[in-house]
Amino acid sequence: MKSYLIDEISKEGMGKIKDYLAKNALKSSLTEIFWVKVPDDLLSEKQFEHKACYPHVFAIELGQNWVKFEFYVRSLHNMRCTCPAYCTRSQQEFVINYANKMIESLQIRT
């Protein structure tokens, strides 16, 4: 899986990240996984056309001292559809910007 990884995060920093994601992302059934909606204007043509598959999201996974942002856009409603795919360039930039803004806003040193 292609992803953006930020590691060497303190225990305090990981707590801040988990709290932030609990307020600003969708929770999954796993405590270490969160979903972030990809804005409609960044969806590929196929993803945009598949309204029944909304929302389209990317995953964030938390580890002991790291956070991973996946470069894969999927549907939370239909895993067998043809619209999930690796990020386009603009989607990848969105994921990286989301990660960096979160780290900066929480004042986490890495």
N, CA, C and O of each residue as an XYZ file, in Angstrom:
440
protein
N       0.843     -1.183      0.000
C       0.000      0.000      0.000
C       0.886      1.242      0.000
O       1.833      1.327      0.782
N       0.596      2.171     -0.841
C       1.294      3.449     -0.854
C       0.731      4.304      0.270
O      -0.480      4.351      0.484
N       1.631      4.984      0.990
C       1.162      5.791      2.113
C       2.178      6.856      2.476
O       3.317      6.848      2.010
N       1.729      7.784      3.331
C       2.559      8.855      3.887
C       2.688      8.550      5.371
O       1.685      8.498      6.082
N       3.908      8.349      5.845
C       4.156      7.939      7.219
C       4.882      9.032      7.985
O       5.871      9.589      7.509
N       4.384      9.331      9.165
C       5.071     10.241     10.082
C       5.359      9.422     11.327
O       4.442      8.892     11.954
N       6.648      9.317     11.688
C       7.006      8.480     12.831
C       7.809      9.263     13.858
O       7.997     10.473     13.737
N       8.277      8.545     14.869
C       9.023      9.126     15.982
C       8.202     10.207     16.701
O       8.712     11.273     17.046
N       6.927      9.902     16.912
C       6.009     10.813     17.593
C       5.948     10.408     19.067
O       5.855      9.225     19.394
N       6.001     11.394     19.938
C       5.946     11.121     21.377
C       4.582     10.550     21.778
O       3.607     10.653     21.032
N       4.534      9.955     22.951
C       3.280      9.425     23.478
C       2.250     10.546     23.624
O       1.074     10.361     23.313
N       2.698     11.700     24.097
C       1.823     12.863     24.230
C       1.287     13.291     22.863
O       0.103     13.595     22.719
N       2.164     13.312     21.869
C       1.761     13.680     20.517
C       0.741     12.712     19.937
O      -0.207     13.122     19.267
N       0.942     11.423     20.198
C      -0.015     10.427     19.709
C      -1.380     10.629     20.363
O      -2.412     10.446     19.717
N      -1.388     11.004     21.634
C      -2.655     11.294     22.311
C      -3.373     12.467     21.673
O      -4.590     12.434     21.490
N      -2.618     13.509     21.331
C      -3.203     14.677     20.663
C      -3.793     14.289     19.303
O      -4.883     14.730     18.937
N      -3.054     13.458     18.565
C      -3.517     13.029     17.244
C      -4.807     12.225     17.369
O      -5.753     12.453     16.617
N      -4.852     11.295     18.303
C      -6.050     10.468     18.485
C      -7.256     11.338     18.853
O      -8.351     11.134     18.329
N      -7.058     12.299     19.747
C      -8.141     13.209     20.121
C      -8.597     14.035     18.917
O      -9.795     14.209     18.699
N      -7.646     14.538     18.144
C      -7.958     15.341     16.965
C      -8.798     14.534     15.973
O      -9.816     15.012     15.472
N      -8.352     13.300     15.696
C      -9.069     12.478     14.728
C     -10.446     12.069     15.246
O     -11.386     11.947     14.461
N     -10.576     11.859     16.542
C     -11.881     11.520     17.117
C     -12.891     12.648     16.877
O     -14.092     12.398     16.771
N     -12.401     13.883     16.792
C     -13.273     15.044     16.581
C     -13.422     15.423     15.110
O     -14.428     16.020     14.727
N     -12.429     15.085     14.277
C     -12.391     15.606     12.910
C     -12.405     14.557     11.809
O     -12.271     14.898     10.634
N     -12.562     13.300     12.162
C     -12.597     12.231     11.166
C     -13.700     11.250     11.537
O     -14.304     11.350     12.605
N     -13.951     10.317     10.654
C     -14.944      9.277     10.921
C     -14.259      8.119     11.631
O     -13.184      7.682     11.219
N     -14.872      7.629     12.687
C     -14.316      6.498     13.417
C     -14.659      5.204     12.680
O     -15.735      5.071     12.097
N     -13.735      4.265     12.718
C     -14.019      2.945     12.165
C     -14.326      2.007     13.327
O     -14.345      2.424     14.485
N     -14.561      0.762     13.014
C     -14.817     -0.217     14.071
C     -13.530     -0.602     14.795
O     -13.579     -1.229     15.853
N     -12.391     -0.234     14.239
C     -11.086     -0.470     14.869
C     -10.593      0.836     15.486
O     -10.648      1.879     14.835
N     -10.119      0.799     16.709
C      -9.725      2.028     17.403
C      -8.518      2.711     16.769
O      -8.305      3.903     16.988
N      -7.730      1.986     15.993
C      -6.529      2.570     15.388
C      -6.757      3.124     13.985
O      -5.833      3.668     13.382
N      -7.967      2.993     13.462
C      -8.256      3.403     12.085
C      -9.321      4.501     12.082
O     -10.342      4.411     12.763
N      -9.043      5.540     11.288
C      -9.990      6.627     11.068
C     -10.130      6.840      9.573
O      -9.244      6.484      8.796
N     -11.256      7.429      9.176
C     -11.539      7.742      7.767
C     -11.697      9.247      7.619
O     -12.285      9.910      8.474
N     -11.165      9.778      6.525
C     -11.337     11.196      6.201
C     -11.970     11.280      4.821
O     -11.501     10.655      3.869
N     -13.046     12.064      4.725
C     -13.736     12.234      3.452
C     -12.872     13.027      2.480
O     -12.231     14.011      2.849
N     -12.870     12.578      1.240
C     -12.193     13.298      0.168
C     -13.224     14.259     -0.429
O     -14.325     13.833     -0.776
N     -12.887     15.547     -0.555
C     -13.844     16.511     -1.118
C     -14.310     16.096     -2.517
O     -13.538     15.553     -3.308
N     -15.575     16.360     -2.800
C     -16.162     15.982     -4.088
C     -15.364     16.514     -5.275
O     -15.227     15.826     -6.287
N     -14.839     17.725     -5.158
C     -14.135     18.319     -6.294
C     -12.773     17.654     -6.551
O     -12.124     17.953     -7.554
N     -12.340     16.765     -5.666
C     -11.086     16.040     -5.873
C     -11.302     14.592     -6.308
O     -10.339     13.881     -6.597
N     -12.553     14.155     -6.354
C     -12.827     12.780     -6.765
C     -12.530     12.583     -8.240
O     -12.661     13.511     -9.038
N     -12.130     11.373     -8.598
C     -11.959     11.055    -10.017
C     -13.340     11.078    -10.673
O     -14.361     11.097     -9.985
N     -13.365     11.076    -11.974
C     -14.643     11.108    -12.687
C     -15.517      9.913    -12.284
O     -16.714     10.068    -12.040
N     -14.917      8.733    -12.218
C     -15.672      7.533    -11.851
C     -16.189      7.633    -10.415
O     -17.345      7.303    -10.149
N     -15.349      8.081     -9.499
C     -15.767      8.212     -8.099
C     -16.901      9.220     -7.972
O     -17.863      8.985     -7.240
N     -16.794     10.335     -8.677
C     -17.820     11.366     -8.615
C     -19.159     10.845     -9.137
O     -20.210     11.176     -8.589
N     -19.125     10.041    -10.182
C     -20.346      9.498    -10.775
C     -21.011      8.450     -9.884
O     -22.215      8.222    -10.000
N     -20.248      7.812     -9.000
C     -20.770      6.730     -8.160
C     -21.335      7.286     -6.853
O     -20.766      7.074     -5.782
N     -22.447      7.992     -6.949
C     -23.079      8.629     -5.782
C     -23.486      7.597     -4.724
O     -23.457      7.905     -3.532
N     -23.857      6.401     -5.128
C     -24.263      5.361     -4.180
C     -23.088      4.875     -3.332
O     -23.289      4.239     -2.298
N     -21.878      5.169     -3.762
C     -20.679      4.734     -3.031
C     -20.179      5.786     -2.037
O     -19.232      5.528     -1.294
N     -20.799      6.957     -2.016
C     -20.359      8.028     -1.109
C     -20.486      7.584      0.335
O     -21.374      6.782      0.624
N     -19.674      8.041      1.244
C     -18.553      8.949      0.988
C     -17.316      8.184      0.534
O     -17.122      7.016      0.871
N     -16.495      8.869     -0.233
C     -15.188      8.343     -0.599
C     -14.190      8.879      0.408
O     -14.191     10.071      0.714
N     -13.338      8.005      0.926
C     -12.473      8.349      2.052
C     -11.062      7.802      1.851
O     -10.824      6.938      1.007
N     -10.128      8.335      2.657
C      -8.823      7.695      2.789
C      -8.664      7.318      4.259
O      -9.306      7.899      5.134
N      -7.808      6.345      4.515
C      -7.636      5.822      5.866
C      -6.430      6.441      6.556
O      -5.419      6.758      5.929
N      -6.570      6.603      7.870
C      -5.460      6.997      8.730
C      -5.329      5.906      9.782
O      -6.293      5.564     10.466
N      -4.126      5.367      9.900
C      -3.865      4.313     10.878
C      -2.881      4.817     11.922
O      -1.863      5.425     11.589
N      -3.193      4.559     13.191
C      -2.326      4.968     14.293
C      -1.549      3.775     14.829
O      -2.103      2.694     15.027
N      -0.261      3.986     15.060
C       0.580      2.984     15.698
C       1.045      3.501     17.044
O       0.520      4.493     17.551
N       2.023      2.835     17.619
C       2.509      3.233     18.942
C       3.148      4.618     18.919
O       2.913      5.426     19.818
N       3.963      4.899     17.885
C       4.620      6.204     17.779
C       4.635      6.721     16.339
O       5.534      7.465     15.946
N       3.642      6.323     15.570
C       3.561      6.735     14.167
C       2.103      6.867     13.722
O       1.185      6.327     14.340
N       1.933      7.596     12.641
C       0.625      7.733     12.003
C       0.834      7.576     10.499
O       1.746      8.164      9.919
N      -0.030      6.771      9.882
C       0.087      6.470      8.456
C      -1.171      6.933      7.731
O      -2.290      6.641      8.154
N      -0.974      7.651      6.644
C      -2.047      8.188      5.816
C      -1.999      7.446      4.479
O      -1.048      7.604      3.715
N      -3.017      6.646      4.201
C      -3.000      5.837      2.987
C      -3.327      6.659      1.745
O      -4.180      7.546      1.770
N      -2.628      6.343      0.662
C      -2.883      6.960     -0.636
C      -3.833      6.079     -1.445
O      -3.547      5.709     -2.584
N      -4.958      5.757     -0.835
C      -5.963      4.927     -1.503
C      -7.336      5.483     -1.142
O      -7.649      5.654      0.036
N      -8.142      5.760     -2.139
C      -9.485      6.301     -1.928
C     -10.479      5.159     -2.118
O     -10.489      4.474     -3.141
N     -11.312      4.980     -1.097
C     -12.271      3.872     -1.110
C     -13.654      4.371     -0.725
O     -13.830      5.498     -0.261
N     -14.620      3.503     -0.932
C     -15.998      3.760     -0.527
C     -16.253      3.066      0.805
O     -15.772      1.956      1.031
N     -17.002      3.713      1.679
C     -17.377      3.060      2.928
C     -18.625      2.200      2.757
O     -18.994      1.463      3.671
N     -19.282      2.283      1.595
C     -20.536      1.565      1.401
C     -20.441      0.391      0.443
O     -21.235     -0.545      0.543
N     -19.498      0.414     -0.478
C     -19.436     -0.634     -1.490
C     -17.986     -0.982     -1.791
O     -17.349     -0.350     -2.635
N     -17.469     -1.988     -1.099
C     -16.059     -2.369     -1.276
C     -15.801     -3.115     -2.585
O     -14.650     -3.252     -2.998
N     -16.842     -3.591     -3.231
C     -16.663     -4.381     -4.455
C     -16.852     -3.560     -5.729
O     -16.848     -4.109     -6.831
N     -17.013     -2.279     -5.583
C     -17.221     -1.415     -6.743
C     -15.897     -1.195     -7.478
O     -14.828     -1.543     -6.977
N     -15.988     -0.623     -8.651
C     -14.797     -0.319     -9.445
C     -14.241      1.074     -9.171
O     -13.213      1.444     -9.738
N     -14.905      1.861     -8.304
C     -14.452      3.236     -8.090
C     -13.299      3.392     -7.092
O     -12.574      4.379     -7.209
N     -13.070      2.497     -6.119
C     -11.889      2.657     -5.266
C     -10.612      2.561     -6.105
O     -10.516      1.762     -7.037
N      -9.629      3.403     -5.743
C      -8.390      3.435     -6.522
C      -7.299      4.163     -5.747
O      -7.574      4.887     -4.791
N      -6.056      3.957     -6.178
C      -4.976      4.758     -5.618
C      -5.239      6.226     -5.923
O      -5.890      6.560     -6.913
N      -4.736      7.079     -5.081
C      -4.957      8.522     -5.206
C      -4.466      9.075     -6.536
O      -3.432      8.666     -7.063
N      -5.236     10.008     -7.055
C      -4.754     10.830     -8.153
C      -3.727     11.803     -7.556
O      -3.566     11.847     -6.336
N      -3.051     12.559     -8.370
C      -2.071     13.529     -7.874
C      -2.732     14.537     -6.927
O      -2.186     14.837     -5.865
N      -3.894     15.055     -7.304
C      -4.554     16.050     -6.447
C      -5.051     15.421     -5.145
O      -5.011     16.069     -4.099
N      -5.510     14.191     -5.189
C      -5.926     13.504     -3.964
C      -4.725     13.253     -3.051
O      -4.820     13.407     -1.834
N      -3.604     12.870     -3.644
C      -2.387     12.638     -2.866
C      -1.938     13.926     -2.179
O      -1.540     13.899     -1.014
N      -1.997     15.040     -2.880
C      -1.650     16.329     -2.288
C      -2.602     16.668     -1.142
O      -2.172     17.227     -0.133
N      -3.881     16.342     -1.280
C      -4.859     16.571     -0.220
C      -4.490     15.774      1.036
O      -4.535     16.303      2.147
N      -4.130     14.513      0.855
C      -3.762     13.652      1.986
C      -2.531     14.213      2.699
O      -2.516     14.315      3.926
N      -1.504     14.576      1.938
C      -0.270     15.111      2.522
C      -0.546     16.428      3.242
O      -0.057     16.643      4.351
N      -1.323     17.305      2.621
C      -1.664     18.584      3.259
C      -2.470     18.367      4.532
O      -2.254     19.058      5.528
N      -3.394     17.417      4.511
C      -4.181     17.107      5.711
C      -3.237     16.677      6.838
O      -3.354     17.150      7.969
N      -2.323     15.796      6.526
C      -1.371     15.287      7.526
C      -0.509     16.416      8.083
O      -0.381     16.564      9.299
N       0.070     17.197      7.207
C       0.974     18.261      7.649
C       0.248     19.346      8.441
O       0.778     19.841      9.436
N      -0.948     19.719      8.016
C      -1.723     20.729      8.754
C      -2.106     20.220     10.140
O      -2.087     20.973     11.114
N      -2.454     18.931     10.220
C      -2.805     18.363     11.517
C      -1.606     18.418     12.462
O      -1.735     18.853     13.606
N      -0.448     17.981     11.990
C       0.762     17.970     12.811
C       1.121     19.395     13.248
O       1.459     19.622     14.410
N       1.047     20.353     12.317
C       1.360     21.747     12.637
C       0.358     22.326     13.628
O       0.760     22.990     14.583
N      -0.934     22.090     13.425
C      -1.938     22.673     14.310
C      -1.848     22.101     15.732
O      -2.184     22.783     16.700
N      -1.398     20.858     15.852
C      -1.244     20.240     17.177
C       0.123     20.518     17.794
O       0.397     20.119     18.925
N       0.986     21.214     17.030
C       2.341     21.563     17.478
C       3.121     20.323     17.926
O       3.711     20.290     19.005
N       3.101     19.317     17.065
C       3.806     18.066     17.339
C       5.161     18.115     16.656
O       5.270     18.435     15.472
N       6.193     17.789     17.430
C       7.553     17.717     16.877
C       7.797     16.308     16.384
O       7.476     15.335     17.067
N       8.371     16.202     15.187
C       8.704     14.888     14.637
C      10.166     14.841     14.255
O      10.645     13.816     13.771
